Amino acid sequence: MIIYPALLKDKNNCMDNKICKLSQYMEFVEKLPPLFSLSRGQSKDYPLLPSALREDDQGNRKYTRRAISSFLINFRLNSYQYMEAPWDVDSDIEWMLHAQHYGIPTKLMDFTTSHITSLLFAVENAFSDNDESDSVVYFLDPCELNNINKKQSQIITIDKKTKINSEELEGPIAIQARKINTRINAQNGLFVLFQDGDKALEKVYEGDVITKVTIDGSSKRQILTSLYSMGISFTHIYPELNSVAKDIVTQQDIEDYLREQE
Protein backbone atom coordinates (compact mmCIF):
# COMPACT_ATOMS: atom_id res chain seq x y z
CA MET A 1 0.00 0.00 0.00
CA ILE A 2 1.38 3.38 -0.97
CA ILE A 3 1.92 5.77 1.92
CA TYR A 4 2.27 9.40 0.90
CA PRO A 5 4.27 11.98 2.87
CA ALA A 6 2.72 13.05 6.15
CA LEU A 7 0.27 15.91 6.00
CA LEU A 8 1.25 19.06 7.83
CA LYS A 9 -0.26 19.65 11.26
CA ASP A 10 -2.92 22.32 11.33
CA LYS A 11 -3.57 24.89 14.02
CA ASN A 12 -5.77 22.40 15.88
CA ASN A 13 -2.79 20.07 16.29
CA CYS A 14 -4.30 17.42 14.08
CA MET A 15 -2.08 14.36 14.06
CA ASP A 16 0.18 13.65 11.09
CA ASN A 17 -1.24 11.47 8.29
CA LYS A 18 -4.81 12.44 9.18
CA ILE A 19 -7.23 14.72 7.40
CA CYS A 20 -8.78 17.38 9.63
CA LYS A 21 -10.09 19.86 7.08
CA LEU A 22 -11.64 19.80 3.62
CA SER A 23 -8.69 21.78 2.26
CA GLN A 24 -6.26 19.10 3.46
CA TYR A 25 -8.28 16.42 1.71
CA MET A 26 -8.29 18.40 -1.53
CA GLU A 27 -4.54 18.87 -1.24
CA PHE A 28 -4.08 15.13 -0.79
CA VAL A 29 -6.26 14.37 -3.82
CA GLU A 30 -4.39 16.88 -5.98
CA LYS A 31 -1.09 15.14 -5.19
CA LEU A 32 -2.52 11.68 -5.86
CA PRO A 33 -1.39 10.03 -9.11
CA PRO A 34 -4.21 10.37 -11.72
CA LEU A 35 -4.43 6.59 -12.17
CA PHE A 36 -6.01 6.35 -8.71
CA SER A 37 -9.31 7.25 -10.32
CA LEU A 38 -11.69 5.32 -8.04
CA SER A 39 -12.32 5.81 -4.34
CA ARG A 40 -14.49 4.57 -1.52
CA GLY A 41 -15.32 6.36 1.74
CA GLN A 42 -16.06 4.37 4.89
CA SER A 43 -17.17 5.44 8.36
CA LYS A 44 -14.60 3.01 9.79
CA ASP A 45 -11.63 1.13 8.39
CA TYR A 46 -13.57 -2.01 7.55
CA PRO A 47 -11.95 -4.66 5.29
CA LEU A 48 -12.50 -3.99 1.60
CA LEU A 49 -14.81 -6.92 0.96
CA PRO A 50 -18.28 -6.89 -0.62
CA SER A 51 -21.27 -7.69 1.58
CA ALA A 52 -21.54 -11.32 0.42
CA LEU A 53 -17.94 -12.11 1.39
CA ARG A 54 -17.69 -10.35 4.74
CA GLU A 55 -16.48 -12.20 7.81
CA ASP A 56 -17.71 -12.51 11.38
CA ASP A 57 -15.66 -11.73 14.48
CA GLN A 58 -14.01 -15.14 14.28
CA GLY A 59 -12.83 -14.58 10.70
CA ASN A 60 -15.40 -16.94 9.15
CA ARG A 61 -17.44 -16.01 6.11
CA LYS A 62 -20.98 -14.99 7.05
CA TYR A 63 -22.49 -16.63 3.97
CA THR A 64 -21.77 -19.86 2.14
CA ARG A 65 -21.38 -19.99 -1.63
CA ARG A 66 -24.73 -21.72 -1.82
CA ALA A 67 -26.41 -18.96 0.20
CA ILE A 68 -24.90 -16.23 -1.99
CA SER A 69 -26.14 -17.96 -5.13
CA SER A 70 -29.55 -18.53 -3.57
CA PHE A 71 -29.89 -14.84 -2.68
CA LEU A 72 -29.60 -13.80 -6.32
CA ILE A 73 -31.81 -16.60 -7.66
CA ASN A 74 -34.58 -15.81 -5.21
CA PHE A 75 -34.34 -12.10 -5.91
CA ARG A 76 -34.75 -12.72 -9.62
CA LEU A 77 -37.71 -15.06 -9.06
CA ASN A 78 -39.56 -12.72 -6.74
CA SER A 79 -38.81 -9.26 -8.11
CA TYR A 80 -40.38 -9.39 -11.58
CA GLN A 81 -43.81 -8.19 -10.49
CA TYR A 82 -42.27 -5.14 -8.78
CA MET A 83 -40.03 -4.03 -11.67
CA GLU A 84 -41.19 -1.91 -14.57
CA ALA A 85 -38.99 -3.66 -17.18
CA PRO A 86 -37.32 -6.79 -15.78
CA TRP A 87 -36.74 -8.07 -19.32
CA ASP A 88 -34.37 -5.15 -19.85
CA VAL A 89 -31.83 -6.50 -17.33
CA ASP A 90 -28.95 -7.60 -19.52
CA SER A 91 -26.77 -9.84 -17.38
CA ASP A 92 -26.18 -11.56 -14.05
CA ILE A 93 -24.09 -8.59 -12.99
CA GLU A 94 -26.94 -6.17 -13.66
CA TRP A 95 -29.15 -8.43 -11.56
CA MET A 96 -26.52 -8.12 -8.84
CA LEU A 97 -26.71 -4.32 -9.13
CA HIS A 98 -30.48 -4.41 -8.70
CA ALA A 99 -30.29 -6.86 -5.80
CA GLN A 100 -27.55 -4.94 -4.00
CA HIS A 101 -29.54 -1.71 -4.29
CA TYR A 102 -32.30 -3.33 -2.23
CA GLY A 103 -30.03 -4.90 0.39
CA ILE A 104 -29.17 -8.34 -0.99
CA PRO A 105 -25.54 -9.35 -0.21
CA THR A 106 -23.60 -9.62 -3.48
CA LYS A 107 -20.00 -9.93 -4.66
CA LEU A 108 -19.97 -6.34 -5.92
CA MET A 109 -18.30 -3.54 -3.98
CA ASP A 110 -19.18 0.10 -4.64
CA PHE A 111 -16.57 2.64 -5.68
CA THR A 112 -16.95 6.06 -7.28
CA THR A 113 -15.08 8.27 -9.70
CA SER A 114 -15.89 11.25 -7.44
CA HIS A 115 -13.38 11.58 -4.60
CA ILE A 116 -15.49 14.31 -2.98
CA THR A 117 -18.43 11.88 -2.88
CA SER A 118 -16.18 9.39 -1.08
CA LEU A 119 -15.36 12.00 1.54
CA LEU A 120 -19.07 12.64 2.10
CA PHE A 121 -19.61 8.92 2.66
CA ALA A 122 -16.73 8.87 5.14
CA VAL A 123 -18.21 11.64 7.32
CA GLU A 124 -21.88 10.93 6.63
CA ASN A 125 -22.75 10.03 10.24
CA ALA A 126 -20.87 12.89 11.88
CA PHE A 127 -24.00 14.37 13.46
CA SER A 128 -26.19 11.27 13.71
CA ASP A 129 -24.10 9.46 16.31
CA ASN A 130 -21.62 10.30 19.06
CA ASP A 131 -18.84 8.15 17.62
CA GLU A 132 -15.64 10.12 17.02
CA SER A 133 -13.66 7.19 15.65
CA ASP A 134 -11.63 7.82 12.50
CA SER A 135 -13.06 7.34 9.02
CA VAL A 136 -11.12 6.39 5.88
CA VAL A 137 -11.13 6.96 2.15
CA TYR A 138 -9.48 4.33 -0.04
CA PHE A 139 -8.16 5.18 -3.50
CA LEU A 140 -7.84 2.51 -6.19
CA ASP A 141 -6.01 2.24 -9.51
CA PRO A 142 -8.59 0.13 -11.41
CA CYS A 143 -6.50 -0.35 -14.53
CA GLU A 144 -3.58 -1.80 -12.59
CA LEU A 145 -5.96 -4.04 -10.63
CA ASN A 146 -7.39 -5.39 -13.89
CA ASN A 147 -3.95 -5.74 -15.42
CA ILE A 148 -2.92 -7.95 -12.51
CA ASN A 149 -6.06 -10.08 -12.40
CA LYS A 150 -7.28 -10.15 -16.02
CA LYS A 151 -4.31 -8.96 -18.07
CA GLN A 152 -6.48 -6.10 -19.30
CA SER A 153 -5.42 -2.55 -18.52
CA GLN A 154 -8.81 -0.87 -18.58
CA ILE A 155 -12.07 -0.90 -16.68
CA ILE A 156 -14.31 -3.64 -18.07
CA THR A 157 -17.67 -2.52 -19.44
CA ILE A 158 -20.50 -4.97 -18.82
CA ASP A 159 -23.06 -5.42 -21.59
CA LYS A 160 -24.93 -8.23 -23.33
CA LYS A 161 -21.79 -9.33 -25.17
CA THR A 162 -19.55 -9.39 -22.11
CA LYS A 163 -18.75 -12.82 -20.72
CA ILE A 164 -16.62 -13.00 -17.60
CA ASN A 165 -15.04 -16.39 -16.97
CA SER A 166 -14.10 -16.56 -13.31
CA GLU A 167 -11.53 -19.27 -14.06
CA GLU A 168 -9.53 -16.73 -16.09
CA LEU A 169 -9.34 -14.26 -13.20
CA GLU A 170 -6.58 -14.04 -10.63
CA GLY A 171 -8.65 -11.88 -8.29
CA PRO A 172 -11.12 -8.95 -8.17
CA ILE A 173 -11.63 -6.74 -11.21
CA ALA A 174 -13.02 -3.24 -11.74
CA ILE A 175 -16.17 -3.05 -13.88
CA GLN A 176 -18.71 -0.51 -15.07
CA ALA A 177 -22.28 -1.11 -16.17
CA ARG A 178 -25.38 0.81 -17.13
CA LYS A 179 -26.48 3.27 -14.45
CA ILE A 180 -29.66 1.38 -13.75
CA ASN A 181 -30.83 3.42 -10.77
CA THR A 182 -30.61 7.01 -9.63
CA ARG A 183 -28.12 6.29 -6.83
CA ILE A 184 -25.52 4.79 -9.14
CA ASN A 185 -25.90 7.77 -11.44
CA ALA A 186 -25.71 10.37 -8.66
CA GLN A 187 -22.74 8.70 -7.02
CA ASN A 188 -20.79 8.17 -10.26
CA GLY A 189 -20.71 4.54 -9.28
CA LEU A 190 -18.41 1.83 -10.54
CA PHE A 191 -17.75 -1.53 -8.94
CA VAL A 192 -15.16 -4.11 -8.07
CA LEU A 193 -16.37 -7.63 -8.79
CA PHE A 194 -15.04 -10.31 -6.44
CA GLN A 195 -14.94 -14.09 -6.76
CA ASP A 196 -15.76 -16.51 -3.94
CA GLY A 197 -12.22 -17.03 -2.71
CA ASP A 198 -10.95 -13.44 -2.94
CA LYS A 199 -9.50 -11.69 0.09
CA ALA A 200 -9.91 -8.06 1.15
CA LEU A 201 -8.28 -5.67 -1.33
CA GLU A 202 -6.08 -3.91 1.22
CA LYS A 203 -4.64 -7.23 2.42
CA VAL A 204 -3.46 -8.30 -1.04
CA TYR A 205 -2.69 -5.32 -3.24
CA GLU A 206 0.02 -3.45 -1.46
CA GLY A 207 2.13 -1.37 -3.80
CA ASP A 208 0.79 0.43 -6.82
CA VAL A 209 -2.91 -0.49 -6.62
CA ILE A 210 -4.42 0.93 -3.47
CA THR A 211 -3.82 3.61 -0.87
CA LYS A 212 -5.87 5.32 1.81
CA VAL A 213 -6.17 8.47 3.84
CA THR A 214 -7.53 8.64 7.39
CA ILE A 215 -10.16 11.20 8.40
CA ASP A 216 -9.70 12.42 11.97
CA GLY A 217 -12.75 11.39 13.98
CA SER A 218 -12.97 14.59 15.99
CA SER A 219 -12.92 16.65 12.78
CA LYS A 220 -15.74 14.89 10.92
CA ARG A 221 -18.36 17.50 11.88
CA GLN A 222 -16.14 20.30 10.69
CA ILE A 223 -15.54 18.54 7.38
CA LEU A 224 -19.22 17.76 6.84
CA THR A 225 -20.01 21.40 7.58
CA SER A 226 -17.47 22.48 4.94
CA LEU A 227 -18.99 20.08 2.40
CA TYR A 228 -22.44 21.56 2.97
CA SER A 229 -21.03 25.04 2.52
CA MET A 230 -19.85 23.87 -0.93
CA GLY A 231 -23.34 22.64 -1.82
CA ILE A 232 -22.49 18.96 -1.33
CA SER A 233 -25.23 17.30 0.70
CA PHE A 234 -27.03 13.98 1.10
CA THR A 235 -29.36 14.64 -1.82
CA HIS A 236 -26.12 14.85 -3.80
CA ILE A 237 -25.53 11.11 -3.27
CA TYR A 238 -29.03 9.88 -2.40
CA PRO A 239 -31.47 11.65 -4.78
CA GLU A 240 -34.52 10.56 -2.81
CA LEU A 241 -37.18 12.19 -0.65
CA ASN A 242 -35.64 10.73 2.52
CA SER A 243 -32.50 12.72 1.78
CA VAL A 244 -34.45 15.96 1.58
CA ALA A 245 -35.56 15.38 5.15
CA LYS A 246 -32.06 14.31 6.21
CA ASP A 247 -30.56 17.47 4.72
CA ILE A 248 -33.06 19.66 6.58
CA VAL A 249 -32.14 18.05 9.91
CA THR A 250 -28.41 18.09 9.15
CA GLN A 251 -28.53 21.77 8.25
CA GLN A 252 -29.95 22.48 11.68
CA ASP A 253 -27.22 20.33 13.26
CA ILE A 254 -24.63 22.37 11.37
CA GLU A 255 -26.11 25.67 12.55
CA ASP A 256 -26.04 24.44 16.15
CA TYR A 257 -22.46 23.25 15.70
CA LEU A 258 -21.32 26.59 14.30
CA ARG A 259 -22.89 28.46 17.21
CA GLU A 260 -21.00 26.21 19.62
CA GLN A 261 -17.74 27.11 17.89
CA GLU A 262 -18.22 30.83 18.30
TACORQUI-V118725 format. One record per residue. N is the residue number from 0. RES is the residue in one letter. PHI is phi in degrees with one decimal (NA if undefined). Layout:
n: <N,N>
res: <RES,RES>
phi: <PHI,PHI>
This chain:
n: <0,1,2,3,4,5,6,7,8,9,10,11,12,13,14,15,16,17,18,19,20,21,22,23,24,25,26,27,28,29,30,31,32,33,34,35,36,37,38,39,40,41,42,43,44,45,46,47,48,49,50,51,52,53,54,55,56,57,58,59,60,61,62,63,64,65,66,67,68,69,70,71,72,73,74,75,76,77,78,79,80,81,82,83,84,85,86,87,88,89,90,91,92,93,94,95,96,97,98,99,100,101,102,103,104,105,106,107,108,109,110,111,112,113,114,115,116,117,118,119,120,121,122,123,124,125,126,127,128,129,130,131,132,133,134,135,136,137,138,139,140,141,142,143,144,145,146,147,148,149,150,151,152,153,154,155,156,157,158,159,160,161,162,163,164,165,166,167,168,169,170,171,172,173,174,175,176,177,178,179,180,181,182,183,184,185,186,187,188,189,190,191,192,193,194,195,196,197,198,199,200,201,202,203,204,205,206,207,208,209,210,211,212,213,214,215,216,217,218,219,220,221,222,223,224,225,226,227,228,229,230,231,232,233,234,235,236,237,238,239,240,241,242,243,244,245,246,247,248,249,250,251,252,253,254,255,256,257,258,259,260,261>
res: <M,I,I,Y,P,A,L,L,K,D,K,N,N,C,M,D,N,K,I,C,K,L,S,Q,Y,M,E,F,V,E,K,L,P,P,L,F,S,L,S,R,G,Q,S,K,D,Y,P,L,L,P,S,A,L,R,E,D,D,Q,G,N,R,K,Y,T,R,R,A,I,S,S,F,L,I,N,F,R,L,N,S,Y,Q,Y,M,E,A,P,W,D,V,D,S,D,I,E,W,M,L,H,A,Q,H,Y,G,I,P,T,K,L,M,D,F,T,T,S,H,I,T,S,L,L,F,A,V,E,N,A,F,S,D,N,D,E,S,D,S,V,V,Y,F,L,D,P,C,E,L,N,N,I,N,K,K,Q,S,Q,I,I,T,I,D,K,K,T,K,I,N,S,E,E,L,E,G,P,I,A,I,Q,A,R,K,I,N,T,R,I,N,A,Q,N,G,L,F,V,L,F,Q,D,G,D,K,A,L,E,K,V,Y,E,G,D,V,I,T,K,V,T,I,D,G,S,S,K,R,Q,I,L,T,S,L,Y,S,M,G,I,S,F,T,H,I,Y,P,E,L,N,S,V,A,K,D,I,V,T,Q,Q,D,I,E,D,Y,L,R,E,Q,E>
phi: <NA,-71.7,-117.4,-86.6,-53.4,-58.6,-74.2,-69.9,-67.9,-96.9,-65.7,-90.3,59.9,-63.1,-67.5,-57.0,66.9,-125.1,-91.5,-119.2,-142.9,-57.8,-63.0,-66.2,-63.2,-62.8,-64.4,-61.4,-63.1,-63.0,-88.5,-73.8,-56.1,-57.5,-67.5,-81.9,-91.2,-114.0,-148.1,-149.2,-96.8,-135.2,-67.3,-142.1,-84.5,-72.6,-59.5,-82.5,-130.6,-70.5,-58.3,-72.1,-110.5,-70.5,-112.9,-85.9,-65.1,-92.7,83.7,-96.6,-63.4,-70.7,-127.0,-79.9,-60.8,-63.5,-64.7,-62.3,-65.1,-64.9,-54.7,-70.6,-61.0,-67.3,-64.2,-62.7,-66.5,-105.2,-100.6,-54.2,-68.9,-102.2,-106.8,-70.1,-144.2,-62.4,-68.3,-85.4,-73.0,-82.2,-153.3,-60.2,-68.0,-65.2,-64.0,-60.6,-61.1,-61.5,-62.3,-63.9,-58.3,-104.6,99.3,-79.6,-62.5,-133.2,-95.3,-103.2,-121.2,-74.3,-132.3,-142.6,-85.9,-104.6,-67.8,-73.0,-64.1,-61.7,-64.6,-61.8,-61.1,-65.3,-109.8,-53.5,-96.6,-56.8,-102.9,-91.4,-144.9,-100.1,-82.3,-105.5,-71.5,-66.1,-106.5,-140.7,-126.5,-97.2,-121.0,-125.9,-94.6,-68.4,-69.3,-69.3,-58.9,-71.3,-64.3,-69.7,-100.5,-138.2,54.8,-139.9,-90.7,-160.3,-68.7,-87.7,-89.8,-93.7,-146.5,-60.3,-86.1,-79.6,-122.6,-106.6,-94.8,-60.3,-68.5,-91.1,-99.6,-94.2,173.2,-63.3,-134.4,-89.6,-132.9,-134.9,-140.5,-57.1,-82.5,-84.2,-144.4,-66.6,-66.4,-58.8,-66.4,-65.8,-92.2,51.1,-78.4,-127.6,-142.5,-110.0,-96.1,-100.3,-107.3,-55.0,-94.1,-71.5,-98.1,-58.8,-54.8,-69.9,-86.8,-114.0,-103.2,-75.2,124.1,-101.6,-110.6,-143.3,-146.2,-146.7,-130.5,-99.7,-98.7,-59.9,-60.9,-77.1,-107.0,-63.2,-66.7,-62.7,-68.3,-63.1,-60.2,-64.0,-62.3,-63.3,-65.6,-93.5,82.2,-104.4,-133.6,-70.3,-67.8,-67.7,-111.3,-125.3,-75.9,-139.7,-61.6,-57.6,-71.3,-60.8,-64.8,-63.4,-65.7,-62.4,-67.6,-64.5,-61.9,-68.0,-58.6,-65.8,-62.1,-63.9,-62.6,-65.1,-64.7,-66.9,-84.0,-71.3>
